[in-house]
Structures are given as structure tokens and as C-alpha cells.
């Protein structure tokens, strides 16, 4: 869950490929991977009462990994979701 993610786990970086900022992962097995989030939406399920975060992303820099290796890794996608959740929740608190 996002509560295990802190500001120490990522940083914002200027993107060389778009007008959006990238996120550089600063810890864990994906350290130094840079991603740029695209469209973000929240999907609510009336049946369960839960909401899920849907997002797209582009891998901008992954020198230690092949991009398709990361794109097909469910654990990596979940980690990006946790980082995004932390970013959103941190902004709500300010």
C-alpha cells in the first residue's frame, strides 16, 4: 500500500521527452528508473465500495532494465501505483 512509500522513495525530475515531470525512483530494486505518468483516473466499484487507480505511464530511463521487462512486471506496476497514490495523498494534505 502507499503508506509504505515516503518522499524518500522518489523525486520529481524534468522530463526530456514531454512537458510533464518524471518520477525517479530512489530506492528498492527499481532504483533510478524514471517514469512519466500519463492519464490518471479513479474507478469506483459500487458493488465493493472500493476505488482503484488507473493510470498510464512511459518509461523514460531504465538503464538497468529492458523497458518491456518492466512493462510486463505486475509488481513494478503495483509499485508505481503506490508511488502515485502517495503523491496524490501528499498533495491533498497540503
C-alpha positions in Angstrom: 0.0 0.0 0.0 1.0 3.6 -0.5 1.6 4.1 3.2 4.9 2.2 2.9 6.1 4.8 0.3 7.6 8.1 1.5 9.1 11.2 -0.1 12.5 9.5 0.3 11.5 6.8 -2.3 11.1 9.1 -5.3 11.9 12.5 -6.6 10.5 14.7 -9.4 12.8 15.3 -12.4 12.4 17.3 -15.6 11.4 15.2 -18.5 13.4 15.4 -21.6 10.6 13.9 -23.7 7.5 15.7 -22.6 6.1 18.8 -20.8 5.4 16.6 -17.7 7.7 16.0 -14.9 9.1 12.5 -14.5 9.4 10.5 -11.3 12.8 8.9 -10.5 12.6 6.0 -8.1 15.2 6.4 -5.4 15.0 3.1 -3.6 14.3 -0.6 -4.0 15.0 -2.9 -6.9 13.9 -0.2 -9.4 16.2 2.5 -8.2 17.0 5.1 -10.8 14.2 4.1 -13.1 12.4 7.2 -14.4 8.8 7.1 -15.4 6.4 9.8 -16.7 2.8 9.2 -15.7 0.1 9.8 -18.3 -3.6 9.8 -17.9 -4.8 9.1 -14.3 -8.3 8.1 -13.4 -10.2 6.6 -10.4 -12.6 3.8 -11.0 -15.1 3.2 -8.3 -16.9 -0.1 -7.7 -20.4 0.4 -6.2 -20.6 -3.3 -5.6 -17.5 -3.5 -3.4 -17.3 0.1 -2.2 -13.6 0.3 -3.2 -11.9 2.5 -5.8 -8.9 1.6 -7.9 -6.4 3.9 -9.5 -5.9 3.5 -13.3 -3.0 5.2 -15.0 -0.8 5.1 -18.0 3.0 5.7 -17.9 6.0 5.8 -20.1 9.4 4.6 -19.0 11.8 7.4 -19.8 15.0 5.8 -18.4 15.7 2.3 -17.2 19.4 1.7 -17.8 19.4 -1.5 -15.6 16.2 -2.9 -17.1 14.7 -3.5 -20.5 11.5 -1.4 -20.9 9.4 -4.4 -21.9 10.7 -6.3 -18.8 9.2 -3.5 -16.6 6.0 -3.1 -18.6 5.2 -6.7 -18.2 6.0 -6.8 -14.4 2.9 -6.7 -12.3 4.9 -5.9 -9.1 6.5 -2.9 -10.9 3.1 -1.6 -11.9 1.8 -2.0 -8.4 4.8 -0.1 -7.0 4.1 2.7 -9.5 0.5 2.7 -8.3 1.7 3.0 -4.7 4.0 5.9 -5.6 1.2 7.7 -7.4 -1.1 7.1 -4.5 1.4 8.7 -2.2 1.9 11.7 -4.5 -1.9 12.3 -4.7 -2.5 11.8 -1.0 0.5 14.1 -0.1 -0.9 16.8 -2.3 -4.3 16.5 -0.6 -2.7 17.1 2.8 -1.2 20.5 1.8 
